[in-house]
Each structure stands twice: as C-alpha cells, then as structure tokens.
Amino acid sequence: MQLVLNDEEVIPIPLDDFVQEAWVLQYKRASFQGGLEGFVERLATCFASSLAECLDPDLKLPTDAQLKYATAIARDLGVALPSEALRFRGAMTEFIDRFADVHKRRRQS
C-alpha cells in the first residue's frame, strides 16, 4: 500500500501480512455486498483523521479552550485575532502567550 501525493511523491505504507489480508477481504466483502462506495467513504474519512493525528502539534487545529480564551483576549483588549491563529495551534499559542499577561492584569483591575 502507498500514499501518493501530488502524483509525484510516494510514501510506502507498511502493512503486516494480517492487515494486508484483512483489507483485501474487507474490500472484496464491500464490493460483493454492493457497498463499495460506502466503504470508500468510510476509508477516506478514517484515513484523513489518521493523517491529521500525524501532524506536529503546532500544525494541528487550535483546541476549543484556546479558541475561547483567545476570543476573550481579542475582545477585551480590542486586538485582532490573526487568521493563522485560528488555523494552527502553534500560532494560537503565540497569540495567547503574547497577550495573556496583559489580559489577566486588565481583568484583575
């Protein structure tokens, strides 16, 4: 099995004999039962989720807690929340680190 990126780069996906055999059986089962389209959709969804988990932490989506806290900071301090911070956890962490102390001091006074 392999992952092909941009029709150029190929990443081999090592599967042991058991998993390889099970996937062949799963594919045949779905094909025989007329559910190949549903199987392909399920596989695509699972694969996309697995790929997201392989990203470095700073490239993952911000957490809900980060989004809530950063939104409060932006609102209270009247600063813009950068689009990069909404897309990447690392940029969100930088935004929060930059403004958290000022935000805390303002809330305490």
Biotite code that builds the C-alpha atoms (Angstrom):
import biotite.structure as struc

atoms = struc.array([
    struc.Atom([0.000, 0.000, 0.000], chain_id="A", res_id=1, res_name="MET", atom_name="CA", element="C"),
    struc.Atom([1.230, 3.521, -0.661], chain_id="A", res_id=2, res_name="GLN", atom_name="CA", element="C"),
    struc.Atom([0.156, 7.121, -0.314], chain_id="A", res_id=3, res_name="LEU", atom_name="CA", element="C"),
    struc.Atom([0.664, 9.203, -3.457], chain_id="A", res_id=4, res_name="VAL", atom_name="CA", element="C"),
    struc.Atom([0.991, 12.973, -3.033], chain_id="A", res_id=5, res_name="LEU", atom_name="CA", element="C"),
    struc.Atom([0.619, 15.325, -5.992], chain_id="A", res_id=6, res_name="ASN", atom_name="CA", element="C"),
    struc.Atom([1.103, 12.414, -8.405], chain_id="A", res_id=7, res_name="ASP", atom_name="CA", element="C"),
    struc.Atom([4.822, 12.617, -7.648], chain_id="A", res_id=8, res_name="GLU", atom_name="CA", element="C"),
    struc.Atom([5.796, 11.759, -4.104], chain_id="A", res_id=9, res_name="GLU", atom_name="CA", element="C"),
    struc.Atom([5.087, 8.259, -2.884], chain_id="A", res_id=10, res_name="VAL", atom_name="CA", element="C"),
    struc.Atom([5.068, 7.221, 0.758], chain_id="A", res_id=11, res_name="ILE", atom_name="CA", element="C"),
    struc.Atom([5.009, 3.472, 1.315], chain_id="A", res_id=12, res_name="PRO", atom_name="CA", element="C"),
    struc.Atom([2.547, 2.346, 3.984], chain_id="A", res_id=13, res_name="ILE", atom_name="CA", element="C"),
    struc.Atom([3.914, -0.818, 5.581], chain_id="A", res_id=14, res_name="PRO", atom_name="CA", element="C"),
    struc.Atom([1.220, -3.347, 6.396], chain_id="A", res_id=15, res_name="LEU", atom_name="CA", element="C"),
    struc.Atom([1.905, -6.660, 8.061], chain_id="A", res_id=16, res_name="ASP", atom_name="CA", element="C"),
    struc.Atom([0.547, -9.805, 6.418], chain_id="A", res_id=17, res_name="ASP", atom_name="CA", element="C"),
    struc.Atom([-2.505, -9.976, 8.667], chain_id="A", res_id=18, res_name="PHE", atom_name="CA", element="C"),
    struc.Atom([-3.622, -6.408, 7.985], chain_id="A", res_id=19, res_name="VAL", atom_name="CA", element="C"),
    struc.Atom([-2.968, -6.776, 4.257], chain_id="A", res_id=20, res_name="GLN", atom_name="CA", element="C"),
    struc.Atom([-5.091, -9.938, 4.144], chain_id="A", res_id=21, res_name="GLU", atom_name="CA", element="C"),
    struc.Atom([-7.881, -8.344, 6.193], chain_id="A", res_id=22, res_name="ALA", atom_name="CA", element="C"),
    struc.Atom([-8.010, -5.286, 3.916], chain_id="A", res_id=23, res_name="TRP", atom_name="CA", element="C"),
    struc.Atom([-8.254, -7.475, 0.815], chain_id="A", res_id=24, res_name="VAL", atom_name="CA", element="C"),
    struc.Atom([-11.134, -9.376, 2.452], chain_id="A", res_id=25, res_name="LEU", atom_name="CA", element="C"),
    struc.Atom([-12.810, -6.121, 3.533], chain_id="A", res_id=26, res_name="GLN", atom_name="CA", element="C"),
    struc.Atom([-12.580, -4.706, 0.012], chain_id="A", res_id=27, res_name="TYR", atom_name="CA", element="C"),
    struc.Atom([-13.979, -7.888, -1.523], chain_id="A", res_id=28, res_name="LYS", atom_name="CA", element="C"),
    struc.Atom([-16.784, -8.006, 1.045], chain_id="A", res_id=29, res_name="ARG", atom_name="CA", element="C"),
    struc.Atom([-17.789, -4.406, 0.388], chain_id="A", res_id=30, res_name="ALA", atom_name="CA", element="C"),
    struc.Atom([-17.606, -4.952, -3.369], chain_id="A", res_id=31, res_name="SER", atom_name="CA", element="C"),
    struc.Atom([-19.647, -8.178, -3.221], chain_id="A", res_id=32, res_name="PHE", atom_name="CA", element="C"),
    struc.Atom([-22.304, -6.643, -0.975], chain_id="A", res_id=33, res_name="GLN", atom_name="CA", element="C"),
    struc.Atom([-22.661, -3.590, -3.217], chain_id="A", res_id=34, res_name="GLY", atom_name="CA", element="C"),
    struc.Atom([-21.338, -1.268, -0.534], chain_id="A", res_id=35, res_name="GLY", atom_name="CA", element="C"),
    struc.Atom([-18.056, -0.309, -2.139], chain_id="A", res_id=36, res_name="LEU", atom_name="CA", element="C"),
    struc.Atom([-18.985, 3.386, -2.274], chain_id="A", res_id=37, res_name="GLU", atom_name="CA", element="C"),
    struc.Atom([-19.798, 3.460, 1.445], chain_id="A", res_id=38, res_name="GLY", atom_name="CA", element="C"),
    struc.Atom([-16.617, 1.582, 2.253], chain_id="A", res_id=39, res_name="PHE", atom_name="CA", element="C"),
    struc.Atom([-14.525, 4.021, 0.212], chain_id="A", res_id=40, res_name="VAL", atom_name="CA", element="C"),
    struc.Atom([-16.146, 6.972, 2.018], chain_id="A", res_id=41, res_name="GLU", atom_name="CA", element="C"),
    struc.Atom([-15.510, 5.362, 5.406], chain_id="A", res_id=42, res_name="ARG", atom_name="CA", element="C"),
    struc.Atom([-11.913, 4.607, 4.482], chain_id="A", res_id=43, res_name="LEU", atom_name="CA", element="C"),
    struc.Atom([-11.337, 8.176, 3.267], chain_id="A", res_id=44, res_name="ALA", atom_name="CA", element="C"),
    struc.Atom([-12.777, 9.636, 6.480], chain_id="A", res_id=45, res_name="THR", atom_name="CA", element="C"),
    struc.Atom([-10.717, 7.346, 8.723], chain_id="A", res_id=46, res_name="CYS", atom_name="CA", element="C"),
    struc.Atom([-7.569, 7.960, 6.719], chain_id="A", res_id=47, res_name="PHE", atom_name="CA", element="C"),
    struc.Atom([-7.991, 11.750, 6.828], chain_id="A", res_id=48, res_name="ALA", atom_name="CA", element="C"),
    struc.Atom([-8.428, 11.633, 10.613], chain_id="A", res_id=49, res_name="SER", atom_name="CA", element="C"),
    struc.Atom([-5.352, 9.448, 10.980], chain_id="A", res_id=50, res_name="SER", atom_name="CA", element="C"),
    struc.Atom([-3.262, 11.796, 8.839], chain_id="A", res_id=51, res_name="LEU", atom_name="CA", element="C"),
    struc.Atom([-4.324, 14.755, 10.967], chain_id="A", res_id=52, res_name="ALA", atom_name="CA", element="C"),
    struc.Atom([-3.077, 12.925, 14.055], chain_id="A", res_id=53, res_name="GLU", atom_name="CA", element="C"),
    struc.Atom([0.371, 12.561, 12.449], chain_id="A", res_id=54, res_name="CYS", atom_name="CA", element="C"),
    struc.Atom([0.887, 16.337, 12.211], chain_id="A", res_id=55, res_name="LEU", atom_name="CA", element="C"),
    struc.Atom([3.314, 18.110, 14.506], chain_id="A", res_id=56, res_name="ASP", atom_name="CA", element="C"),
    struc.Atom([1.378, 19.635, 17.424], chain_id="A", res_id=57, res_name="PRO", atom_name="CA", element="C"),
    struc.Atom([1.879, 23.222, 16.244], chain_id="A", res_id=58, res_name="ASP", atom_name="CA", element="C"),
    struc.Atom([0.245, 22.387, 12.890], chain_id="A", res_id=59, res_name="LEU", atom_name="CA", element="C"),
    struc.Atom([-2.923, 20.928, 14.386], chain_id="A", res_id=60, res_name="LYS", atom_name="CA", element="C"),
    struc.Atom([-6.110, 22.920, 14.836], chain_id="A", res_id=61, res_name="LEU", atom_name="CA", element="C"),
    struc.Atom([-6.335, 25.044, 17.992], chain_id="A", res_id=62, res_name="PRO", atom_name="CA", element="C"),
    struc.Atom([-8.215, 23.476, 20.874], chain_id="A", res_id=63, res_name="THR", atom_name="CA", element="C"),
    struc.Atom([-11.676, 24.687, 21.834], chain_id="A", res_id=64, res_name="ASP", atom_name="CA", element="C"),
    struc.Atom([-10.238, 26.061, 25.067], chain_id="A", res_id=65, res_name="ALA", atom_name="CA", element="C"),
    struc.Atom([-7.598, 28.035, 23.128], chain_id="A", res_id=66, res_name="GLN", atom_name="CA", element="C"),
    struc.Atom([-10.243, 29.437, 20.785], chain_id="A", res_id=67, res_name="LEU", atom_name="CA", element="C"),
    struc.Atom([-12.440, 30.523, 23.688], chain_id="A", res_id=68, res_name="LYS", atom_name="CA", element="C"),
    struc.Atom([-9.566, 32.114, 25.601], chain_id="A", res_id=69, res_name="TYR", atom_name="CA", element="C"),
    struc.Atom([-8.094, 33.860, 22.551], chain_id="A", res_id=70, res_name="ALA", atom_name="CA", element="C"),
    struc.Atom([-11.513, 35.224, 21.590], chain_id="A", res_id=71, res_name="THR", atom_name="CA", element="C"),
    struc.Atom([-11.907, 36.649, 25.102], chain_id="A", res_id=72, res_name="ALA", atom_name="CA", element="C"),
    struc.Atom([-8.439, 38.222, 24.904], chain_id="A", res_id=73, res_name="ILE", atom_name="CA", element="C"),
    struc.Atom([-9.114, 39.753, 21.495], chain_id="A", res_id=74, res_name="ALA", atom_name="CA", element="C"),
    struc.Atom([-12.482, 41.131, 22.613], chain_id="A", res_id=75, res_name="ARG", atom_name="CA", element="C"),
    struc.Atom([-11.225, 42.510, 25.963], chain_id="A", res_id=76, res_name="ASP", atom_name="CA", element="C"),
    struc.Atom([-8.060, 44.070, 24.552], chain_id="A", res_id=77, res_name="LEU", atom_name="CA", element="C"),
    struc.Atom([-9.528, 45.178, 21.231], chain_id="A", res_id=78, res_name="GLY", atom_name="CA", element="C"),
    struc.Atom([-6.887, 43.352, 19.206], chain_id="A", res_id=79, res_name="VAL", atom_name="CA", element="C"),
    struc.Atom([-7.381, 41.343, 16.055], chain_id="A", res_id=80, res_name="ALA", atom_name="CA", element="C"),
    struc.Atom([-7.138, 37.596, 16.263], chain_id="A", res_id=81, res_name="LEU", atom_name="CA", element="C"),
    struc.Atom([-4.871, 36.608, 13.349], chain_id="A", res_id=82, res_name="PRO", atom_name="CA", element="C"),
    struc.Atom([-6.267, 34.137, 10.831], chain_id="A", res_id=83, res_name="SER", atom_name="CA", element="C"),
    struc.Atom([-3.180, 31.949, 11.301], chain_id="A", res_id=84, res_name="GLU", atom_name="CA", element="C"),
    struc.Atom([-4.073, 31.620, 14.987], chain_id="A", res_id=85, res_name="ALA", atom_name="CA", element="C"),
    struc.Atom([-7.490, 30.302, 14.007], chain_id="A", res_id=86, res_name="LEU", atom_name="CA", element="C"),
    struc.Atom([-5.900, 27.695, 11.738], chain_id="A", res_id=87, res_name="ARG", atom_name="CA", element="C"),
    struc.Atom([-2.826, 26.467, 13.611], chain_id="A", res_id=88, res_name="PHE", atom_name="CA", element="C"),
    struc.Atom([-2.260, 25.606, 17.271], chain_id="A", res_id=89, res_name="ARG", atom_name="CA", element="C"),
    struc.Atom([1.283, 26.999, 17.229], chain_id="A", res_id=90, res_name="GLY", atom_name="CA", element="C"),
    struc.Atom([0.158, 30.424, 16.008], chain_id="A", res_id=91, res_name="ALA", atom_name="CA", element="C"),
    struc.Atom([-2.665, 30.353, 18.555], chain_id="A", res_id=92, res_name="MET", atom_name="CA", element="C"),
    struc.Atom([-0.197, 29.602, 21.334], chain_id="A", res_id=93, res_name="THR", atom_name="CA", element="C"),
    struc.Atom([1.962, 32.536, 20.219], chain_id="A", res_id=94, res_name="GLU", atom_name="CA", element="C"),
    struc.Atom([-1.063, 34.874, 20.241], chain_id="A", res_id=95, res_name="PHE", atom_name="CA", element="C"),
    struc.Atom([-2.125, 33.761, 23.708], chain_id="A", res_id=96, res_name="ILE", atom_name="CA", element="C"),
    struc.Atom([1.422, 33.980, 25.072], chain_id="A", res_id=97, res_name="ASP", atom_name="CA", element="C"),
    struc.Atom([1.758, 37.492, 23.661], chain_id="A", res_id=98, res_name="ARG", atom_name="CA", element="C"),
    struc.Atom([-1.407, 38.889, 25.254], chain_id="A", res_id=99, res_name="PHE", atom_name="CA", element="C"),
    struc.Atom([-2.270, 36.661, 28.245], chain_id="A", res_id=100, res_name="ALA", atom_name="CA", element="C"),
    struc.Atom([-0.461, 38.701, 30.911], chain_id="A", res_id=101, res_name="ASP", atom_name="CA", element="C"),
    struc.Atom([-1.990, 41.993, 29.775], chain_id="A", res_id=102, res_name="VAL", atom_name="CA", element="C"),
    struc.Atom([-5.398, 40.352, 29.602], chain_id="A", res_id=103, res_name="HIS", atom_name="CA", element="C"),
    struc.Atom([-5.053, 38.942, 33.149], chain_id="A", res_id=104, res_name="LYS", atom_name="CA", element="C"),
    struc.Atom([-3.914, 42.280, 34.571], chain_id="A", res_id=105, res_name="ARG", atom_name="CA", element="C"),
    struc.Atom([-6.830, 44.094, 32.904], chain_id="A", res_id=106, res_name="ARG", atom_name="CA", element="C"),
    struc.Atom([-9.331, 41.612, 34.311], chain_id="A", res_id=107, res_name="ARG", atom_name="CA", element="C"),
    struc.Atom([-7.888, 41.953, 37.836], chain_id="A", res_id=108, res_name="GLN", atom_name="CA", element="C"),
    struc.Atom([-8.207, 45.713, 37.912], chain_id="A", res_id=109, res_name="SER", atom_name="CA", element="C"),
])
